Amino acid sequence: MRSEELLRQLIRESMLRLYDGTEAEYGSTSHVEDLDRIINELQHLKRTLRSGPKRLQNRKEIHRIQSAIEAIRYLRNGAKRLGIRSGLIAEGGLKIPGGSDKKLNPALVGQAIKVYENLLGQWNSYLESTGHDPVKPIKPVGSVSYYSQDAADRPSAEYGDIDYLVELPVTHREGDDEKVRRQSENAAKREYEQLFVDFLNSARPAEVDIELTLKPGSSPYMVIVTLPGGELVQVDTVTTYPRYAEWMKGRYTPERGVKGYLIGNIYKSLGDHLVMSVGTQGVAIKSREGKRVPAKFQKDVKIENVSTDIGNFLVDIAAYLMGDTLDPHPLLVGNPGVDKDNVDMRSLVKGIKGLALTLETGGDYDALDMMNAIKAHYEENLRRNVEQKKARGLNEKDYQKLLKMNDAAVRMMSEEFGL
């Protein structure tokens, strides 16, 4: 039996008896937290081997420990997904018991962001003192993207959560292929996550609830800050890297006054149809033996980055697929992507129609079939989103409200597509 298979079997069969002797159901919070403790202990061991007179002799052992960490992390993620599906774990990432102390309105969001940005400044001072490059605060994203405008004309607006985009430093070597570049980015994310934990543990900033922020089984980037009035508010750190920063400013900004998942699923539905990823790392393609494959494929795949230009990504997709034969349709020329300073769902849908009409001229796509397929993906993705929210405890009134929003969004797409 291969070591990975043996480890998987041990996790499933033996790890349900936890370190403290208690038993836990596979995929439960206790089970996932126990795996996190193992990962943390192995990470600590790896760090100790990196120092001292024998650190060079320990390179092979360090590599083996890292392989074990990655294997357990993979299994932990699988257990967590199963726990969420089975209801053993509540999805959504809220660390504060019962949620935030008050409804998130523009005033509270403004206070939380000010506290969070000050915290990032303290972290950067810590990073400088330890010889590490600083992080770059970018902007609030997601539902709170417009909190400043809302404070002026919609002071009673309410938000589900607070997301803040932060750029992490990463170094790429000239000539690295896409897979190696992404490995470097993932390594930087892991390194800076640990550096953030080290900062919180050493500096103990007063405006952070350390215990809740470092709760086992959750990301330390989900930060629980204390506002001047004593309220606890969660701010989720959305990490990116220099080459995606401009892309993410638009990709993670919804249309003002519209639920973010409605536009997010437009990107996803386009990617589902074209077998591309239109996510946090721009437009990317995975291929195996020259054929595009879904993002979940990991083995023997080639990764290509098609675009990181949020304002022109639809044209970039057309250029990738058509090459020298590209003759963009006027609707695509007028709607080449998303204006990150004026995000508009209708404009995006018009651009997708322009893309379909453009691809049709190459002979490999039927525009009507493509638009019908994207609409079908969109309707299904929206339905799945809402049903997941209901399974996590969404009340019937809000559930029906979201269903109406879904219907309106699908009708809008149908109108713009002319279906």
N, C-alpha and C positions, 0 to 999 in steps of 0.2 A: 504494500500500500504506500502511495506517495505521501510525503510529509504533510502536504496541504490537506489531503483527504483524511489523514489520521487526525490532524488538528481539528478539522471540521467535525469529525465523529466525536472527539473528546469534548468539544464545546457542547454539542447537542446532547450527549449522553451523560457526561460527568459533571459539567459545570453548573448543573442545576442545583447542586449542593454547593452553596457559596462558601467563601473563606471562613465566615464566622460560624459555619456549621448549619445555618438555616437553609431551607429549601426555597426555590423560586421557580415559577413557571417560565418556560422558554419564551423569550420575547417580552418579559415583564420589565418594569423599570428597575427592579432590584437586579435582575439578570444583566441588563445592559450596563448598569452602574458598576457591577462587579467586573465586567470585561474592561470597563474604563479604568478601574483600579489596577488591573493587570498591566494595561498599556502604560499607565503612569509609572508604575514600578520599573517596567522594562526601559522606559525613557530615562528614568533616573539612573539606572544601571549603565545605560549607554553613555550618559554624560560623564559618569565617574571614570569610565574606561578611556574617555578622550583626554583625560588629564593625567599627570604623573609621568614618571620616567619610562614606563612601558607603553605609552600611548600609541607609538608607531607599531609595536608588536601586536597590539590589540585590534588592528584594522579588520582582520578577518572575522573576529568575534563580534565586533561592532556591526559589521555588515549582516551577520547572521541574526543578531538581535533585532536589527531594523527590519529584516525580512519577517521575523516573527511578529513584530509590531504591526506591520502592514497586513499580515494574514489575519491577526486578531481584530484589527480595525475593520477589515472587510467583513468578517463574520459578525462583528458587533453591529455594523450597519444593516446587515441582513436580518439579524434578530430584531433590531429596532423597527425596520419596515414591517416585519411580521407582527410585532407588537402593536403598531399603529393600525394595521389592517384588522386585527382581531379585537381592538378596543382596549388592550392591556395598557397601552401608552396613549395619552392624549396628545394629538398632534397640534402644532401651532407654536410651540417653543416658549410659552409663557412660564416664567420662573416665579413670578410674584403670586403667592397663594391668593386665589380669587381675582387675579388681574390687578391692574393699576388701581391706586386708591381712588381716583376720580376719572370721569370720562375725559378722553384726550381731546381738548379743544385747542384752537390756535394759540391761546395764551399759555396754556400748560406746555404745549409742544415747543413754543419759543423758549420757555425757561429750560426745558430739558435739553434742547439743542445747545443752548449757551453753556450749560454745565458740562455736556458731553464734549464740546469743542475745547473747553478749558482742560478737561481730562486728557484729550489728545495732545495738548500742549505740554502737559506734565510728562506724558509718556515719551514724547519726543526729546525732552530734556534727559530723561532716563536713558533713552537709546543713545543719545550723544555721549553720555557719561560712560557707557559700556562699549563705545566704539562701533555702533551700528548706525546705518543710514536711517534718516527719519521717515515717517509715514507722511502722506499728504492728505489732509482733510479736503474733500471736494464739495459735497452738498447733500442736503436731505433729499431723499428720493422716495419713490412709492407714493402712498396716499398723502404724505405730508409735504410733497414737493411744493405745494402752493400755500403753505401755512401763513406766509407773510401777507400775501394778497387776501387770504381768507380773514386774517385778523382785522383788515380794514373794512371788508364788506360782507363777510360771513362769519362773524365772531362766535356764532353758536354751532359752527361746523364740527363734526365729530370724526375721529380717525380710529382705525383699528389698531395701528401700531406705528412705531417710528423707525424708519430705516435711514441710515446715513452712509453715504458712499465714501470709502477711504482707499486711497491708492497705496499699495505696498511696493517697496523698491525690489527690483529683481535685475539680475545681470544675465544677459544673453551673450554667447560667444558668436562671433561672425561665422556664418556657415552652418549654424545649428538648424536641423530640420524642425518641423512643427512639433513633432512628438517630444523632442529633446527640450524645446522651448517651454512646452507645457509642463514637463517634468521639473524644470527650473522654477516655474511659477508655483507649482504645488509645493515644492520644497520651501520656497520663500513663505508661503502661507503657513506651513507648519512651524517654521522657525519663528515667525513673528507672533503666531498665536502663543507659543511658549514664552516668548519675550514679554508679551502682554501679561501673562500669568505671573511671570517673575516680577514684573513691575508692580502689579497689584499686591503681591505678597510682601514685597520689600518696602514700597512707599506707603501702602495702606491709605490711599487717598480718602479723606473724610466724606466726599460726596458720592462714594460708591459703597453699596452694600456688598462687601467682599464675599460673605457666605453665600448669598443668593447668586451672585455673578459666577462664582466658581463652583456652583452646584454640580456634583458628579453626574455624568451622563448628558451634559449639555455644553454648548460652546461658550467659552469665556467671552467671545465677541458679542454675546447677548448681554449687554451691560445694564445692571440695575443701578440707576442714579437716584440720589435724594435731592429733591428740589428745595428751594429756600423755605417753603411752607411745610416741609417735612414729608411731602408726598413721594412715594416710590414710583418710578416710571422706568420701563424697559426701553432701551435704545439698541436696536440690532445693527451691528456693523456689517455693511455689505462691502466685501473686499474686491478690489480690482488691481490692475497693473498698468504701467504707463501706456502700453499700446492699445488698451481697451478703454481708457478713461473717458475719452470723448464719446465713444460708442455708448458706454453705460449711462452717460448723462441723459441720453435720449431713450435708450432701451428700458431703463428703469423709471422713466417718468410717464405717468398716465396722462390722458386728457384731463383737464381740470374739471372737477365735479363728477368724474366717471370712475367707477371701480377699476382698479388696476388690472384685475384678472381678465377684464373684457378685452383690453388691447393686448395684453400678454398672450392670450390665446389666439390672436390673429397671427402673431409671429410664429407661434407653435404650429398652427394649422398649415401655414405656408411651408414650414420646414417638414411637417409630416408628409405633405404631398410630394415635395421635391427630394425627400430623403436628405435633408440638410439640417444642421442645427443653427437656429437663429436665436442665440441665447447670450450668455454673459461674456463669451469670447468671440463676438462678432458672428459672421456667417462662416460656418466651418463644415467641411465634408470629410467623412470617413469612407474609405474605399478598400475593398479587398479584391485582388486580381482584376483591377480596373472597373469594378462595379460598386456603386454607392451602397453603403449599408447603414442601418440605424445607429444612432449614437451609443446604444448599449453594447455594441460589438467592441471588444477590446483586443482580441488576439489577431496578430498578423494583419493589422490595418495600417493604412497610410492616412495621415491627416493633412488636409490642406486648408488654409485660411483664405476664404474667398473675398471677404470684406470686413473692415472695421470702421467703415464710414457710414454712420447711421443716416446721414443726409443723402446718400447715393447708393445704398446697398442693393436696392432693387435693380438698378442699372448694372451694378457689379455682378449680380447673379446672372443677368441676361448675357453679359459679356463672357462670363465663365462658360456658360452653356452653349453659346453660339459662336464665340471666337470672332474671326474676321467677317462672318456673315451678319453680324449685328447691325440691324437697322431699327432703332428704337421707335416704337409707336408714339405718336404725340401725347397720348395719355400718360405714358411712362416718362417722357421728357418733362412733362409738367408736374409729375409726382414721383420723383426718383427715389424717395426715401422718407425719412421723418425729420421734421424741423424740431430739434431738441428744445428750442425756445418757444415753440408753439405746437405742441403735440396735438394731432387731430386724427381721430380714427377714420373718418370718411376719406381724408386725403390718403391715408395708408391703403385703404381698400381700393381706392381709385388707382393707386400705383400698382397694386397687385393685378388689377384688371389690365392695366397697361402692359405689365410683364407678360401676362397670359397671351395678349394679342401680339406682342412682340415675338414670343417663342413660337407662336403658331406659324409665323412666316418662315421659320426654319424647317417646318415639316415634321418635327418630332412631337409636337404637342397640339392638341385640339383645345382652343381657348375655352369653349363652352364646357367641355368635359373637365378641364382643369378648375374652372371656377365652381362648378357643381361639387367637385371632390373637396375643394378647400372649404366650401360652405358646410359640407357634411362633417368634415373633421372639426370645424369650428363649433357646430351645434353639439356634437358629441363631447368635445373637450369642455365646453361650458356646462353641459349637463353633469359631467363627472365632477367638476369643481364644486358645484352646488350640492350634489349628493354627498360628497365627502364632508362638506361643512355640516350638513344635516346629521350625518353619522357621528360627528364630534359634538353634537348637542345643540345645534342651531334651532331656535324656537320656530314654530310653525309660521308666525307672522313674518319674520325676517326671511324664512325659506321662500314663502310665496312672493315676497318682494324681489328676491334675487331671481326667481323664475321669470318674473315680468321684465326685469332688466335683461335677462338672457334673450327673451323673445324680441325685445326691442332691438338688441344688437344684431340678432340674426336677420331681422327685417331690414335693418340698415344695410347689411352686407348684400342681401338679395336685391335691394333697390339699386345700389351702386354697381353691382354686377349685371343688373338687367335681367335677373332670373325670374 
